[in-house]
Amino acid sequence: MYECLDLFSEPTGAWFRHAFAQGETAAQRQAWPVIAKGDDALVIAPTGSGKTLSAFLYAIDRLMNRAPEAGEAGGSRSRKPAKGVKVLYISPLKALGVDVARNLETPLAGIAAQCKAMGLNPPSIRVTTRSGDTTAQERRAIASHPPDILVTTPESLYLILTSKARRILSTVRTVIVDEIHAIAGTKRGAHLALSLERLDMLTAEPVQRIGLSATVRPAEAAARFLGGARAVTIVDVQ
């Protein structure tokens, strides 16, 4: 029932068991080992199959198990970690991005509570959205105090990458492209493919890419779009 939870820390595993008594879904069971290895992945699974959590949970677990930052509970005042976005979520639909940002609060709060119950001091994980509706004041706040997880659109990602604020993306380790069928093979998709390559030029090492879709076909073409010249493992549970 819980075949892959040994890939995660004890607090994350305990939270998942409590939250999902039925165990992992097929999408999660097949995607997590691929993602845990650091491979790029395209996850194709029906709506309601848990594919969003299959993309996010390993990255969240890694964030939760970092050392608390200065000023946080348990943090060292002398430690000055690099500020910046660690997980980048890209959706072609602003409304979906807002929903995902809101839904992330459940695992973040649940795992943090489990950490505290085990006597651990979890870091505070911040999620912020940035789209065409984001005000200038909010954009400045993102640039000066970047979140751990940034939820955005292809167009807003391009604007960040071509501005001084691009420095906040130099720390990204995971990028998640949702609804990939809606942009692969389009002008927006070509624009996003270029942005993903620009992102890799900012970071110390290539960013792990994870694509999500319920309907994309052919899967191989979507994988080539996501990875460019890189190999992408296709996890297809349709």
BALOBA-1460 file (C-alpha; in Angstrom, 3 decimals):
// residues 238
<rec num="1" residu="m" x="0.000" y="0.000" z="0.000"/>
<rec num="2" residu="y" x="2.835" y="2.396" z="0.879"/>
<rec num="3" residu="e" x="5.562" y="1.200" z="-1.456"/>
<rec num="4" residu="c" x="7.492" y="4.441" z="-1.990"/>
<rec num="5" residu="l" x="7.409" y="6.276" z="1.338"/>
<rec num="6" residu="d" x="10.942" y="5.150" z="2.160"/>
<rec num="7" residu="l" x="12.006" y="7.762" z="-0.402"/>
<rec num="8" residu="f" x="10.861" y="10.498" z="1.981"/>
<rec num="9" residu="s" x="11.762" y="11.690" z="5.454"/>
<rec num="10" residu="e" x="9.949" y="10.237" z="8.458"/>
<rec num="11" residu="p" x="7.694" y="13.307" z="9.021"/>
<rec num="12" residu="t" x="6.606" y="13.381" z="5.368"/>
<rec num="13" residu="g" x="5.924" y="9.664" z="5.348"/>
<rec num="14" residu="a" x="3.905" y="9.907" z="8.575"/>
<rec num="15" residu="w" x="1.858" y="12.807" z="7.200"/>
<rec num="16" residu="f" x="1.117" y="10.943" z="3.979"/>
<rec num="17" residu="r" x="-0.034" y="7.819" z="5.825"/>
<rec num="18" residu="h" x="-2.363" y="9.918" z="7.954"/>
<rec num="19" residu="a" x="-3.709" y="11.950" z="5.027"/>
<rec num="20" residu="f" x="-4.055" y="9.115" z="2.504"/>
<rec num="21" residu="a" x="-5.209" y="5.908" z="4.153"/>
<rec num="22" residu="q" x="-5.625" y="4.309" z="0.714"/>
<rec num="23" residu="g" x="-1.907" y="4.599" z="-0.007"/>
<rec num="24" residu="e" x="-0.168" y="5.954" z="-3.089"/>
<rec num="25" residu="t" x="-1.899" y="6.277" z="-6.422"/>
<rec num="26" residu="a" x="-0.451" y="4.602" z="-9.495"/>
<rec num="27" residu="a" x="0.886" y="7.952" z="-10.702"/>
<rec num="28" residu="q" x="2.690" y="8.572" z="-7.417"/>
<rec num="29" residu="r" x="4.003" y="5.035" z="-7.133"/>
<rec num="30" residu="q" x="5.574" y="5.201" z="-10.592"/>
<rec num="31" residu="a" x="6.690" y="8.851" z="-10.579"/>
<rec num="32" residu="w" x="8.353" y="9.188" z="-7.164"/>
<rec num="33" residu="p" x="11.270" y="6.782" z="-7.788"/>
<rec num="34" residu="v" x="12.040" y="8.590" z="-11.060"/>
<rec num="35" residu="i" x="11.857" y="12.027" z="-9.451"/>
<rec num="36" residu="a" x="13.871" y="10.915" z="-6.409"/>
<rec num="37" residu="k" x="16.717" y="9.906" z="-8.745"/>
<rec num="38" residu="g" x="16.750" y="13.435" z="-10.138"/>
<rec num="39" residu="d" x="15.583" y="12.389" z="-13.600"/>
<rec num="40" residu="d" x="13.387" y="14.590" z="-15.744"/>
<rec num="41" residu="a" x="9.874" y="13.152" z="-15.945"/>
<rec num="42" residu="l" x="6.622" y="13.508" z="-17.870"/>
<rec num="43" residu="v" x="3.697" y="12.243" z="-15.785"/>
<rec num="44" residu="i" x="0.545" y="11.431" z="-17.757"/>
<rec num="45" residu="a" x="-2.371" y="10.469" z="-15.529"/>
<rec num="46" residu="p" x="-6.112" y="11.176" z="-15.259"/>
<rec num="47" residu="t" x="-7.540" y="14.083" z="-13.311"/>
<rec num="48" residu="g" x="-7.858" y="13.116" z="-9.650"/>
<rec num="49" residu="s" x="-4.961" y="10.659" z="-9.825"/>
<rec num="50" residu="g" x="-2.689" y="12.612" z="-7.471"/>
<rec num="51" residu="k" x="-0.254" y="13.642" z="-10.193"/>
<rec num="52" residu="t" x="0.207" y="17.172" z="-8.800"/>
<rec num="53" residu="l" x="1.369" y="15.753" z="-5.470"/>
<rec num="54" residu="s" x="3.490" y="13.239" z="-7.371"/>
<rec num="55" residu="a" x="5.364" y="16.218" z="-8.817"/>
<rec num="56" residu="f" x="5.569" y="18.322" z="-5.656"/>
<rec num="57" residu="l" x="6.023" y="15.998" z="-2.681"/>
<rec num="58" residu="y" x="9.686" y="15.105" z="-3.148"/>
<rec num="59" residu="a" x="10.597" y="18.782" z="-3.580"/>
<rec num="60" residu="i" x="8.526" y="19.732" z="-0.523"/>
<rec num="61" residu="d" x="10.197" y="17.004" z="1.505"/>
<rec num="62" residu="r" x="13.614" y="18.333" z="0.490"/>
<rec num="63" residu="l" x="12.582" y="21.862" z="1.508"/>
<rec num="64" residu="m" x="11.247" y="20.678" z="4.855"/>
<rec num="65" residu="n" x="14.489" y="18.899" z="5.651"/>
<rec num="66" residu="r" x="16.815" y="21.800" z="4.965"/>
<rec num="67" residu="a" x="18.363" y="23.531" z="7.962"/>
<rec num="68" residu="p" x="16.103" y="26.315" z="9.319"/>
<rec num="69" residu="e" x="17.145" y="29.709" z="8.031"/>
<rec num="70" residu="a" x="18.272" y="32.611" z="10.162"/>
<rec num="71" residu="g" x="15.337" y="34.076" z="12.036"/>
<rec num="72" residu="e" x="13.271" y="30.876" z="11.835"/>
<rec num="73" residu="a" x="12.672" y="28.504" z="14.699"/>
<rec num="74" residu="g" x="15.898" y="26.656" z="15.339"/>
<rec num="75" residu="g" x="17.810" y="28.820" z="12.880"/>
<rec num="76" residu="s" x="21.325" y="30.083" z="13.425"/>
<rec num="77" residu="r" x="21.702" y="33.862" z="13.465"/>
<rec num="78" residu="s" x="25.176" y="33.567" z="11.953"/>
<rec num="79" residu="r" x="23.995" y="31.494" z="8.998"/>
<rec num="80" residu="k" x="23.119" y="33.437" z="5.856"/>
<rec num="81" residu="p" x="21.689" y="31.068" z="3.243"/>
<rec num="82" residu="a" x="21.152" y="32.105" z="-0.356"/>
<rec num="83" residu="k" x="17.729" y="33.606" z="-0.881"/>
<rec num="84" residu="g" x="15.806" y="32.431" z="-3.886"/>
<rec num="85" residu="v" x="13.104" y="30.268" z="-5.384"/>
<rec num="86" residu="k" x="13.698" y="26.522" z="-5.042"/>
<rec num="87" residu="v" x="10.609" y="25.147" z="-6.813"/>
<rec num="88" residu="l" x="9.078" y="26.771" z="-9.880"/>
<rec num="89" residu="y" x="5.567" y="25.751" z="-10.945"/>
<rec num="90" residu="i" x="4.392" y="26.905" z="-14.380"/>
<rec num="91" residu="s" x="0.811" y="26.685" z="-15.598"/>
<rec num="92" residu="p" x="-0.669" y="28.157" z="-18.784"/>
<rec num="93" residu="l" x="-3.832" y="28.867" z="-16.767"/>
<rec num="94" residu="k" x="-3.731" y="31.554" z="-14.077"/>
<rec num="95" residu="a" x="-6.741" y="30.097" z="-12.259"/>
<rec num="96" residu="l" x="-5.097" y="26.680" z="-12.030"/>
<rec num="97" residu="g" x="-1.980" y="28.282" z="-10.591"/>
<rec num="98" residu="v" x="-4.013" y="29.979" z="-7.883"/>
<rec num="99" residu="d" x="-5.707" y="26.668" z="-7.023"/>
<rec num="100" residu="v" x="-2.393" y="24.819" z="-6.849"/>
<rec num="101" residu="a" x="-0.853" y="27.476" z="-4.603"/>
<rec num="102" residu="r" x="-3.822" y="27.209" z="-2.258"/>
<rec num="103" residu="n" x="-3.795" y="23.403" z="-2.286"/>
<rec num="104" residu="l" x="-0.099" y="23.298" z="-1.387"/>
<rec num="105" residu="e" x="-0.904" y="24.761" z="2.012"/>
<rec num="106" residu="t" x="-2.355" y="21.413" z="3.139"/>
<rec num="107" residu="p" x="0.792" y="19.277" z="2.747"/>
<rec num="108" residu="l" x="3.031" y="22.128" z="3.881"/>
<rec num="109" residu="a" x="1.061" y="22.664" z="7.089"/>
<rec num="110" residu="g" x="0.573" y="18.946" z="7.665"/>
<rec num="111" residu="i" x="4.240" y="18.020" z="7.290"/>
<rec num="112" residu="a" x="5.311" y="20.994" z="9.425"/>
<rec num="113" residu="a" x="2.916" y="19.872" z="12.169"/>
<rec num="114" residu="q" x="4.283" y="16.331" z="11.960"/>
<rec num="115" residu="c" x="7.838" y="17.659" z="12.254"/>
<rec num="116" residu="k" x="6.926" y="19.576" z="15.396"/>
<rec num="117" residu="a" x="5.190" y="16.516" z="16.848"/>
<rec num="118" residu="m" x="8.491" y="14.669" z="16.414"/>
<rec num="119" residu="g" x="10.433" y="17.422" z="18.170"/>
<rec num="120" residu="l" x="11.846" y="18.904" z="14.958"/>
<rec num="121" residu="n" x="11.904" y="22.549" z="13.930"/>
<rec num="122" residu="p" x="10.787" y="22.752" z="10.299"/>
<rec num="123" residu="p" x="11.667" y="25.803" z="8.225"/>
<rec num="124" residu="s" x="8.878" y="28.094" z="7.089"/>
<rec num="125" residu="i" x="8.040" y="27.344" z="3.444"/>
<rec num="126" residu="r" x="6.495" y="30.206" z="1.478"/>
<rec num="127" residu="v" x="4.387" y="29.917" z="-1.666"/>
<rec num="128" residu="t" x="3.675" y="32.938" z="-3.878"/>
<rec num="129" residu="t" x="1.920" y="33.400" z="-7.209"/>
<rec num="130" residu="r" x="3.065" y="35.756" z="-9.964"/>
<rec num="131" residu="s" x="0.998" y="36.410" z="-13.076"/>
<rec num="132" residu="g" x="-0.241" y="39.288" z="-15.175"/>
<rec num="133" residu="d" x="-2.557" y="40.190" z="-12.286"/>
<rec num="134" residu="t" x="0.315" y="40.675" z="-9.842"/>
<rec num="135" residu="t" x="0.729" y="44.325" z="-8.868"/>
<rec num="136" residu="a" x="4.003" y="46.220" z="-9.157"/>
<rec num="137" residu="q" x="4.259" y="46.304" z="-5.364"/>
<rec num="138" residu="e" x="3.777" y="42.528" z="-5.172"/>
<rec num="139" residu="r" x="6.394" y="41.979" z="-7.887"/>
<rec num="140" residu="r" x="8.889" y="44.071" z="-5.932"/>
<rec num="141" residu="a" x="8.143" y="42.050" z="-2.809"/>
<rec num="142" residu="i" x="8.807" y="38.806" z="-4.692"/>
<rec num="143" residu="a" x="12.125" y="40.165" z="-5.959"/>
<rec num="144" residu="s" x="13.278" y="41.353" z="-2.522"/>
<rec num="145" residu="h" x="11.873" y="38.440" z="-0.490"/>
<rec num="146" residu="p" x="11.583" y="35.493" z="-2.874"/>
<rec num="147" residu="p" x="9.363" y="32.569" z="-1.883"/>
<rec num="148" residu="d" x="10.524" y="28.970" z="-1.742"/>
<rec num="149" residu="i" x="7.850" y="27.961" z="-4.251"/>
<rec num="150" residu="l" x="6.854" y="30.330" z="-7.044"/>
<rec num="151" residu="v" x="3.669" y="29.657" z="-9.017"/>
<rec num="152" residu="t" x="3.655" y="31.472" z="-12.332"/>
<rec num="153" residu="t" x="2.768" y="31.475" z="-16.039"/>
<rec num="154" residu="p" x="5.014" y="31.144" z="-19.105"/>
<rec num="155" residu="e" x="4.681" y="34.872" z="-19.830"/>
<rec num="156" residu="s" x="5.522" y="35.957" z="-16.293"/>
<rec num="157" residu="l" x="8.489" y="33.583" z="-16.218"/>
<rec num="158" residu="y" x="9.823" y="35.257" z="-19.364"/>
<rec num="159" residu="l" x="9.449" y="38.692" z="-17.757"/>
<rec num="160" residu="i" x="11.355" y="37.573" z="-14.668"/>
<rec num="161" residu="l" x="14.145" y="36.023" z="-16.721"/>
<rec num="162" residu="t" x="14.617" y="39.232" z="-18.711"/>
<rec num="163" residu="s" x="14.690" y="41.517" z="-15.668"/>
<rec num="164" residu="k" x="17.021" y="42.122" z="-12.732"/>
<rec num="165" residu="a" x="14.737" y="39.887" z="-10.675"/>
<rec num="166" residu="r" x="16.085" y="36.826" z="-12.539"/>
<rec num="167" residu="r" x="18.637" y="36.390" z="-9.747"/>
<rec num="168" residu="i" x="15.873" y="34.903" z="-7.560"/>
<rec num="169" residu="l" x="15.676" y="31.964" z="-9.987"/>
<rec num="170" residu="s" x="19.364" y="31.051" z="-9.767"/>
<rec num="171" residu="t" x="18.528" y="28.747" z="-6.841"/>
<rec num="172" residu="v" x="15.749" y="26.771" z="-8.583"/>
<rec num="173" residu="r" x="16.181" y="23.002" z="-8.350"/>
<rec num="174" residu="t" x="12.806" y="21.789" z="-9.640"/>
<rec num="175" residu="v" x="10.526" y="23.151" z="-12.342"/>
<rec num="176" residu="i" x="7.030" y="21.718" z="-12.814"/>
<rec num="177" residu="v" x="5.172" y="22.403" z="-16.065"/>
<rec num="178" residu="d" x="1.466" y="21.620" z="-15.696"/>
<rec num="179" residu="e" x="-1.110" y="21.157" z="-18.461"/>
<rec num="180" residu="i" x="1.763" y="20.592" z="-20.859"/>
<rec num="181" residu="h" x="-0.654" y="19.529" z="-23.612"/>
<rec num="182" residu="a" x="-2.012" y="23.090" z="-23.707"/>
<rec num="183" residu="i" x="1.303" y="24.631" z="-24.719"/>
<rec num="184" residu="a" x="3.462" y="21.984" z="-26.419"/>
<rec num="185" residu="g" x="3.542" y="22.686" z="-30.144"/>
<rec num="186" residu="t" x="2.293" y="26.268" z="-29.792"/>
<rec num="187" residu="k" x="3.981" y="29.677" z="-29.879"/>
<rec num="188" residu="r" x="3.583" y="29.867" z="-26.101"/>
<rec num="189" residu="g" x="5.307" y="26.511" z="-25.869"/>
<rec num="190" residu="a" x="8.225" y="27.630" z="-28.018"/>
<rec num="191" residu="h" x="8.560" y="30.685" z="-25.798"/>
<rec num="192" residu="l" x="8.509" y="28.508" z="-22.674"/>
<rec num="193" residu="a" x="11.084" y="26.087" z="-24.100"/>
<rec num="194" residu="l" x="13.438" y="29.027" z="-24.551"/>
<rec num="195" residu="s" x="12.742" y="30.207" z="-21.004"/>
<rec num="196" residu="l" x="13.576" y="26.760" z="-19.612"/>
<rec num="197" residu="e" x="16.932" y="26.866" z="-21.376"/>
<rec num="198" residu="r" x="17.560" y="30.374" z="-20.039"/>
<rec num="199" residu="l" x="16.735" y="29.118" z="-16.560"/>
<rec num="200" residu="d" x="19.407" y="26.427" z="-16.846"/>
<rec num="201" residu="m" x="21.938" y="29.102" z="-17.743"/>
<rec num="202" residu="l" x="21.221" y="30.828" z="-14.420"/>
<rec num="203" residu="t" x="21.541" y="27.817" z="-12.135"/>
<rec num="204" residu="a" x="24.652" y="26.003" z="-10.979"/>
<rec num="205" residu="e" x="23.370" y="22.725" z="-12.423"/>
<rec num="206" residu="p" x="20.503" y="21.748" z="-14.743"/>
<rec num="207" residu="v" x="17.103" y="22.121" z="-13.128"/>
<rec num="208" residu="q" x="15.014" y="18.969" z="-12.814"/>
<rec num="209" residu="r" x="12.017" y="19.243" z="-15.157"/>
<rec num="210" residu="i" x="8.682" y="17.579" z="-14.420"/>
<rec num="211" residu="g" x="5.770" y="17.808" z="-16.852"/>
<rec num="212" residu="l" x="2.154" y="16.994" z="-16.020"/>
<rec num="213" residu="s" x="-0.850" y="16.231" z="-18.213"/>
<rec num="214" residu="a" x="-4.004" y="14.156" z="-18.306"/>
<rec num="215" residu="t" x="-4.354" y="14.097" z="-22.075"/>
<rec num="216" residu="v" x="-1.101" y="14.816" z="-23.916"/>
<rec num="217" residu="r" x="-0.430" y="12.713" z="-27.009"/>
<rec num="218" residu="p" x="1.925" y="11.680" z="-28.458"/>
<rec num="219" residu="a" x="3.807" y="11.341" z="-25.197"/>
<rec num="220" residu="e" x="7.190" y="11.149" z="-26.894"/>
<rec num="221" residu="a" x="6.709" y="14.523" z="-28.607"/>
<rec num="222" residu="a" x="5.680" y="16.142" z="-25.312"/>
<rec num="223" residu="a" x="8.731" y="14.624" z="-23.607"/>
<rec num="224" residu="r" x="10.992" y="16.107" z="-26.297"/>
<rec num="225" residu="f" x="9.341" y="19.487" z="-25.782"/>
<rec num="226" residu="l" x="9.891" y="19.291" z="-22.019"/>
<rec num="227" residu="g" x="13.466" y="18.064" z="-22.081"/>
<rec num="228" residu="g" x="14.898" y="19.584" z="-25.227"/>
<rec num="229" residu="a" x="18.138" y="17.668" z="-25.755"/>
<rec num="230" residu="r" x="17.769" y="15.921" z="-22.383"/>
<rec num="231" residu="a" x="16.288" y="12.465" z="-21.770"/>
<rec num="232" residu="v" x="12.849" y="12.467" z="-20.119"/>
<rec num="233" residu="t" x="11.291" y="9.442" z="-18.441"/>
<rec num="234" residu="i" x="7.628" y="9.026" z="-19.401"/>
<rec num="235" residu="v" x="5.350" y="7.873" z="-16.573"/>
<rec num="236" residu="d" x="2.085" y="6.982" z="-18.307"/>
<rec num="237" residu="v" x="-0.712" y="5.572" z="-16.128"/>
<rec num="238" residu="q" x="-3.626" y="6.289" z="-18.461"/>
